[in-house]
Amino acid sequence: MEHQKKIVIIGAGFAGLRLAQDLENTAYDVLLIDKNNYHQFQPLMYQVATARLEPASISFPLRKVFQHSKNVRIRIADVISVDTQNKTLQTSIADFDYDYLVVAFGCTTNYFGNTEIEKHAFPMKSVPEAIQLRNQILQTFEDALIAPAEELQSLMNFIVVGGGPTGVELAGALAEMKKNILPKDYPDKDFSKLTIYLLEGSPNVLNPMSVDSQKMSKKYLEDLGVIVMTNTLVSHYDGETVSLQNGEIIRSKNVIWAAGITGNTLEGIPTSALTRGNRFLVDRFNGITGLNSVYALGDIAFMTTPKYPNGHPQVASVAIEQAKILAKNFKLDLKNTSRIEYEYHDKGSMATVGKRKAVVDLPKFSFQGRLAWFTWMFIHLMLILSVKNKLSIFVNWMFSYFNNDSTLRVLLKPATKK
């Protein structure tokens, strides 16, 4: 009998996790490697940052997902490099050999080469970063109570850079905090000076979405008191002062960077396989161009199809669909049947700005407002992995829906050993 073929998957995001799940209890030996022992649900990260959800609600322990699996193993490690000739993967804990390698480790925050911004602005691409941001936001409100008059406004200015779904959702959540929560939490302090800016480089927020959704989301944000500045690029930020390319200056200690993503790279994969945004060029089967038995899925895969000549949107549904097809193809290989090509069927896109304020674009039409908001909540609940997490998120959402509050404003700082 020939040996069991080994599939090594790097990254337990939407794509990596789905692929491993679909390959459970097949004739493959599957190794899932991630630097964390949990899968994080990226779309709700901003709710952790604004103290609406517990970090545990959007994090799923990998070992729990695969408790009953006979062929999926999990290792927590940093990936260092790959030797595609000898089919080995070097990690921080060991070298692993593979028959097939699937790279699904997603993207990281793109500071567009600006190290100064990277040093001072807050990113929000992982659960620890979301917790760090939550602490920063909550600490800022405490600091505002005792700040001297000349420093107060720079504490009170929150600047969100990037008008994609993350930026829009975060700005909306901060504005709702200002309106509903701060007056109750701090009756002795006037938070009317708290100003939330949303800066976007292009002419519209929610660039890939429909014109109606762009207009409505901007209106929703402005109704909540957010200052939306489009065609606005940040040139410098030193931790105190934001300089815009048009010469304007805004003082702020709180800059949140949601302005773009770039792929994580892997040493050993030739640079000829990389394209813009550090994404790997892949064929219709998600195989990386020029390499044998190495695949890329999700945000870091750049596949051109007649329908999508500029690659696919970097969203969860693409990652999940690609993982499903690749799993299917691996299973077809076992039967020596020919593989099927990937084709994305657009499921639409959505973003929420605040309570009863959301925008949804479906392939045929778009809608906004209360129905869009309920649709947004329903879809995100469906995507969440476990029943327990679905319930805890639902309870939190309902609780804050009826009393405009959340009870999670806990400042948890990492302990330091003396």
C-alpha positions as CSV (number, residue, x, y, z in Angstrom):
1,M,0.0,0.0,0.0
2,E,1.4,3.4,-0.9
3,H,2.0,5.9,1.9
4,Q,-0.6,8.3,3.1
5,K,-0.1,11.6,1.3
6,K,0.7,14.6,3.5
7,I,-1.1,17.9,3.1
8,V,0.4,20.7,5.1
9,I,-1.8,23.8,5.5
10,I,-0.3,27.1,6.8
11,G,-2.8,29.3,8.4
12,A,-6.1,28.6,10.1
13,G,-8.1,31.5,8.7
14,F,-11.3,31.1,6.8
15,A,-9.6,29.2,4.0
16,G,-7.1,27.0,6.0
17,L,-9.7,26.0,8.6
18,R,-12.3,25.1,6.0
19,L,-9.9,23.1,3.9
20,A,-8.8,21.1,7.0
21,Q,-12.4,20.5,8.0
22,D,-13.3,19.3,4.5
23,L,-10.4,16.9,4.5
24,E,-11.3,15.4,7.9
25,N,-11.4,11.6,7.9
26,T,-10.2,11.3,4.3
27,A,-7.2,9.2,3.2
28,Y,-4.8,12.2,3.6
29,D,-2.6,13.0,6.5
30,V,-3.3,16.7,7.2
31,L,-1.2,19.0,9.3
32,L,-2.6,22.4,10.1
33,I,0.0,25.0,11.3
34,D,-0.8,28.4,12.7
35,K,1.0,30.8,15.0
36,N,-2.1,30.9,17.3
37,N,-4.0,28.0,18.7
38,Y,-7.3,29.5,17.6
39,H,-9.1,30.7,14.5
40,Q,-10.1,34.3,14.7
41,F,-13.3,35.7,13.1
42,Q,-11.9,38.8,11.4
43,P,-15.2,40.5,10.5
44,L,-16.2,41.1,14.1
45,M,-12.7,42.2,15.3
46,Y,-13.9,45.8,15.5
47,Q,-16.5,44.8,18.1
48,V,-13.8,43.5,20.4
49,A,-11.9,46.7,19.9
50,T,-14.9,48.8,20.9
51,A,-15.8,46.6,23.9
52,R,-18.9,45.1,22.5
53,L,-17.8,41.5,22.3
54,E,-15.5,39.4,24.4
55,P,-12.3,38.2,22.5
56,A,-13.4,34.6,23.2
57,S,-16.6,35.1,21.3
58,I,-14.7,35.5,18.0
59,S,-11.9,33.1,18.7
60,F,-12.2,29.3,18.2
61,P,-9.6,26.9,19.7
62,L,-8.4,24.8,16.8
63,R,-7.9,21.7,18.9
64,K,-11.6,21.8,19.9
65,V,-12.7,22.0,16.2
66,F,-10.7,18.8,15.4
67,Q,-11.3,16.8,18.6
68,H,-12.9,14.0,16.7
69,S,-10.6,14.0,13.7
70,K,-8.5,10.9,12.9
71,N,-6.2,12.5,10.3
72,V,-5.9,16.3,11.1
73,R,-3.1,17.3,13.4
74,I,-2.4,20.8,14.7
75,R,0.9,22.5,15.4
76,I,1.4,25.9,16.8
77,A,4.5,27.4,15.2
78,D,5.9,30.3,13.1
79,V,6.6,29.3,9.5
80,I,10.2,30.3,8.4
81,S,10.7,29.1,4.9
82,V,9.9,26.4,2.3
83,D,12.2,24.2,0.2
84,T,10.0,23.5,-2.8
85,Q,12.6,21.2,-4.4
86,N,12.8,18.8,-1.4
87,K,9.2,19.5,-0.3
88,T,10.0,20.5,3.2
89,L,8.7,23.3,5.3
90,Q,10.9,24.9,8.0
91,T,9.1,26.1,11.1
92,S,10.1,27.4,14.5
93,I,9.4,24.0,16.1
94,A,10.5,21.5,13.4
95,D,10.9,20.8,9.7
96,F,7.9,19.1,8.1
97,D,7.9,17.3,4.8
98,Y,4.8,17.4,2.6
99,D,3.3,16.1,-0.6
100,Y,1.1,19.1,-1.0
101,L,1.6,22.5,0.7
102,V,-1.3,25.0,1.0
103,V,-0.4,28.5,1.9
104,A,-3.4,30.2,3.6
105,F,-1.8,32.6,6.0
106,G,-3.6,35.7,4.8
107,C,-2.6,39.3,4.9
108,T,-1.2,41.8,7.3
109,T,-1.6,45.5,7.8
110,N,-0.2,47.6,4.9
111,Y,1.5,50.8,6.0
112,F,2.6,51.5,2.5
113,G,6.2,51.7,3.6
114,N,5.6,54.4,6.2
115,T,7.5,53.1,9.3
116,E,6.6,56.2,11.3
117,I,2.9,55.5,10.9
118,E,3.6,51.8,11.6
119,K,5.3,52.7,14.9
120,H,2.5,55.0,16.2
121,A,-0.8,54.0,14.7
122,F,-2.9,51.1,16.0
123,P,-3.6,48.2,13.6
124,M,-6.5,45.8,14.0
125,K,-5.8,42.6,12.2
126,S,-5.7,40.1,15.1
127,V,-7.4,39.5,18.4
128,P,-4.4,40.7,20.5
129,E,-4.3,43.9,18.4
130,A,-8.1,44.4,19.0
131,I,-7.6,43.9,22.7
132,Q,-4.7,46.4,22.6
133,L,-6.9,48.9,20.9
134,R,-9.7,48.3,23.3
135,N,-7.4,49.1,26.2
136,Q,-6.1,52.2,24.4
137,I,-9.7,53.5,23.8
138,L,-10.8,52.8,27.4
139,Q,-7.6,54.3,28.9
140,T,-8.1,57.4,26.8
141,F,-11.4,58.0,28.4
142,E,-9.8,57.7,31.8
143,D,-6.9,60.0,30.8
144,A,-9.4,62.6,29.5
145,L,-10.7,63.1,33.1
146,I,-7.4,64.4,34.3
147,A,-5.9,65.8,31.1
148,P,-4.8,69.5,31.2
149,A,-6.9,71.7,28.9
150,E,-4.2,72.0,26.2
151,E,-3.8,68.2,25.8
152,L,-7.5,67.3,26.0
153,Q,-8.4,67.7,22.3
154,S,-5.6,65.5,21.1
155,L,-6.9,62.8,23.4
156,M,-10.4,63.5,22.2
157,N,-9.7,63.2,18.5
158,F,-10.0,59.6,17.2
159,I,-8.8,59.2,13.6
160,V,-9.7,56.1,11.7
161,V,-7.7,55.8,8.5
162,G,-9.3,53.8,5.7
163,G,-12.9,53.9,4.6
164,G,-13.4,50.2,3.8
165,P,-15.8,48.0,5.8
166,T,-13.4,47.9,8.8
167,G,-12.9,51.6,9.0
168,V,-16.6,52.4,8.5
169,E,-17.7,49.9,11.1
170,L,-15.1,51.0,13.6
171,A,-15.9,54.7,13.2
172,G,-19.6,53.9,13.6
173,A,-19.0,51.9,16.7
174,L,-16.9,54.7,18.3
175,A,-19.6,57.2,17.5
176,E,-22.3,55.0,19.1
177,M,-20.0,54.7,22.2
178,K,-19.8,58.5,22.4
179,K,-23.6,58.9,22.1
180,N,-24.9,56.0,24.2
181,I,-22.2,54.9,26.7
182,L,-19.8,57.7,27.7
183,P,-22.5,60.0,29.1
184,K,-23.6,57.1,31.4
185,D,-20.1,55.9,32.3
186,Y,-18.7,59.4,32.9
187,P,-21.6,61.7,34.1
188,D,-19.0,64.1,35.5
189,K,-17.3,64.6,32.2
190,D,-18.5,66.3,29.0
191,F,-17.6,64.2,26.0
192,S,-19.1,66.5,23.4
193,K,-15.6,67.4,22.3
194,L,-14.9,63.8,21.3
195,T,-14.4,63.9,17.6
196,I,-14.2,60.9,15.3
197,Y,-12.7,61.3,11.9
198,L,-12.8,58.8,9.1
199,L,-10.1,59.5,6.4
200,E,-10.3,57.8,3.0
201,G,-7.9,58.3,0.1
202,S,-10.4,57.7,-2.7
203,P,-13.5,59.7,-3.5
204,N,-15.9,57.4,-1.6
205,V,-16.1,55.3,1.5
206,L,-16.8,51.6,0.9
207,N,-15.2,51.8,-2.5
208,P,-16.1,48.4,-4.0
209,M,-19.8,48.8,-3.1
210,S,-22.7,50.3,-4.9
211,V,-23.2,54.0,-5.2
212,D,-26.4,53.8,-3.0
213,S,-24.5,52.0,-0.3
214,Q,-21.6,54.5,-0.5
215,K,-24.0,57.4,-0.1
216,M,-26.0,55.9,2.6
217,S,-23.1,54.8,4.7
218,K,-21.6,58.3,4.5
219,K,-24.9,59.7,5.6
220,Y,-25.2,57.3,8.4
221,L,-21.8,58.1,9.6
222,E,-22.4,61.9,9.4
223,D,-25.7,61.4,11.3
224,L,-23.8,59.8,14.1
225,G,-21.4,62.8,14.1
226,V,-18.4,61.2,12.3
227,I,-16.4,63.7,10.2
228,V,-15.9,61.8,6.9
229,M,-13.0,63.1,4.8
230,T,-12.6,61.5,1.4
231,N,-9.8,62.2,-1.1
232,T,-7.7,62.5,2.0
233,L,-4.3,60.9,2.4
234,V,-2.1,60.8,5.5
235,S,1.5,61.7,5.0
236,H,2.9,61.6,8.5
237,Y,1.9,60.7,12.0
238,D,4.4,61.0,14.9
239,G,2.1,59.9,17.7
240,E,0.8,63.4,18.4
241,T,0.1,65.0,15.1
242,V,-1.4,63.7,11.9
243,S,-0.3,65.6,8.8
244,L,-2.5,65.2,5.7
245,Q,-1.2,65.5,2.1
246,N,-3.3,68.7,1.6
247,G,-1.3,70.4,4.4
248,E,-3.9,70.1,7.1
249,I,-2.9,69.0,10.5
250,I,-5.0,67.2,13.2
251,R,-3.7,66.6,16.7
252,S,-4.5,63.1,17.9
253,K,-3.1,60.4,20.2
254,N,-5.5,57.8,18.7
255,V,-4.9,56.9,15.1
256,I,-6.4,53.5,14.0
257,W,-5.0,52.2,10.7
258,A,-7.5,50.3,8.6
259,A,-6.1,51.5,5.3
260,G,-5.1,48.4,3.5
261,I,-3.6,45.0,3.6
262,T,-0.6,43.3,2.1
263,G,0.1,39.6,1.8
264,N,2.5,37.8,4.2
265,T,5.3,36.4,2.2
266,L,7.1,33.0,2.6
267,E,10.8,32.6,2.0
268,G,11.4,30.0,-0.6
269,I,8.6,30.9,-2.9
270,P,10.1,32.7,-5.9
271,T,9.3,36.4,-6.2
272,S,8.2,35.7,-9.8
273,A,5.1,34.2,-8.3
274,L,4.2,37.4,-6.5
275,T,2.0,40.2,-7.8
276,R,0.6,43.4,-6.5
277,G,-0.3,43.5,-2.8
278,N,2.2,40.7,-2.2
279,R,-0.3,38.1,-3.5
280,F,0.7,34.8,-5.0
281,L,-0.3,34.2,-8.6
282,V,-2.4,31.1,-8.8
283,D,-4.1,29.1,-11.6
284,R,-7.8,28.1,-11.7
285,F,-7.0,25.2,-9.2
286,N,-5.3,27.6,-6.8
287,G,-1.8,26.1,-7.6
288,I,0.9,28.8,-7.3
289,T,2.3,29.6,-10.7
290,G,5.6,27.9,-11.6
291,L,5.5,25.5,-8.6
292,N,4.4,21.9,-8.2
293,S,2.2,20.8,-5.4
294,V,2.1,24.3,-3.7
295,Y,-1.2,26.1,-3.4
296,A,-2.4,29.4,-2.1
297,L,-5.9,30.2,-0.9
298,G,-7.9,33.2,0.2
299,D,-6.6,36.8,0.6
300,I,-3.1,36.0,-0.6
301,A,-4.2,34.1,-3.8
302,F,-4.4,36.2,-6.9
303,M,-6.4,34.3,-9.6
304,T,-7.6,35.9,-12.8
305,T,-10.7,34.6,-14.4
306,P,-12.8,36.1,-17.3
307,K,-15.3,37.3,-14.7
308,Y,-12.5,38.6,-12.4
309,P,-9.7,39.9,-14.5
310,N,-8.2,41.8,-11.6
311,G,-8.3,39.0,-9.1
312,H,-11.0,38.2,-6.5
313,P,-12.2,40.4,-3.6
314,Q,-10.3,39.7,-0.4
315,V,-13.3,38.5,1.6
316,A,-14.2,35.5,3.6
317,S,-16.6,34.0,1.1
318,V,-13.9,33.8,-1.6
319,A,-11.5,32.1,0.9
320,I,-14.2,29.6,2.0
321,E,-15.2,28.7,-1.6
322,Q,-11.6,28.3,-2.7
323,A,-11.0,25.9,0.2
324,K,-14.1,23.9,-0.6
325,I,-13.1,23.4,-4.3
326,L,-9.5,22.6,-3.4
327,A,-10.7,20.0,-0.9
328,K,-13.0,18.6,-3.5
329,N,-10.1,18.4,-6.0
330,F,-7.8,16.6,-3.4
331,K,-10.6,14.1,-3.0
332,L,-11.0,13.7,-6.8
333,D,-7.2,13.0,-7.0
334,L,-7.8,10.0,-4.7
335,K,-10.2,8.6,-7.3
336,N,-8.0,9.6,-10.2
337,T,-10.8,11.8,-11.5
338,S,-10.1,15.1,-13.2
339,R,-10.2,18.3,-11.2
340,I,-12.7,21.1,-11.3
341,E,-11.8,24.8,-11.8
342,Y,-12.7,27.5,-9.3
343,E,-15.3,30.1,-10.3
344,Y,-16.5,32.7,-7.8
345,H,-20.2,33.4,-7.6
346,D,-20.6,36.8,-6.0
347,K,-22.5,36.6,-2.8
348,G,-22.7,40.3,-2.4
349,S,-21.1,42.5,0.2
350,M,-22.2,44.4,3.3
351,A,-21.1,46.7,6.1
352,T,-22.8,48.0,9.2
353,V,-22.4,51.5,10.6
354,G,-24.5,51.3,13.7
355,K,-27.8,50.3,15.2
356,R,-30.3,49.8,12.4
357,K,-27.8,51.4,10.0
358,A,-26.3,49.0,7.5
359,V,-25.8,48.6,3.8
360,V,-26.1,45.4,1.8
361,D,-25.2,44.9,-1.9
362,L,-26.6,41.7,-3.4
363,P,-25.7,40.7,-7.0
364,K,-29.0,42.0,-8.4
365,F,-30.0,44.9,-6.0
366,S,-28.9,46.7,-2.9
367,F,-30.7,47.8,0.2
368,Q,-30.0,49.9,3.3
369,G,-31.3,50.6,6.8
370,R,-33.0,48.4,9.3
371,L,-33.5,45.3,7.1
372,A,-29.9,45.5,6.0
373,W,-28.8,45.7,9.6
374,F,-30.7,42.5,10.5
375,T,-29.4,40.8,7.4
376,W,-25.8,41.8,8.4
377,M,-26.4,40.3,11.9
378,F,-28.0,37.1,10.6
379,I,-25.2,36.4,8.1
380,H,-22.4,37.0,10.6
381,L,-24.1,34.8,13.2
382,M,-24.4,32.0,10.6
383,L,-20.7,32.3,9.7
384,I,-19.6,32.0,13.4
385,L,-18.4,28.5,14.1
386,S,-19.8,27.1,17.3
387,V,-23.4,27.2,18.7
388,K,-22.0,28.4,22.0
389,N,-20.3,31.4,20.4
390,K,-23.4,32.1,18.2
391,L,-25.5,32.3,21.4
392,S,-23.1,34.4,23.4
393,I,-22.8,36.9,20.5
394,F,-26.5,37.0,20.0
395,V,-27.2,37.6,23.7
396,N,-24.6,40.4,23.7
397,W,-26.2,42.0,20.6
398,M,-29.7,41.7,21.9
399,F,-28.7,43.1,25.3
400,S,-27.0,46.1,23.7
401,Y,-29.9,46.5,21.2
402,F,-32.4,47.0,24.0
403,N,-30.4,49.1,26.4
404,N,-27.7,50.7,24.2
405,D,-25.0,49.4,26.4
406,S,-22.4,46.7,26.6
407,T,-20.9,45.4,29.8
408,L,-17.5,44.6,28.6
409,R,-15.6,47.8,29.2
410,V,-12.8,46.1,31.2
411,L,-9.3,47.3,31.0
412,L,-7.2,44.2,31.0
413,K,-3.5,45.0,30.8
414,P,-0.8,42.4,30.4
415,A,1.1,41.7,33.7
416,T,4.7,42.5,33.7
417,K,7.2,40.6,35.9
418,K,9.3,42.8,38.1
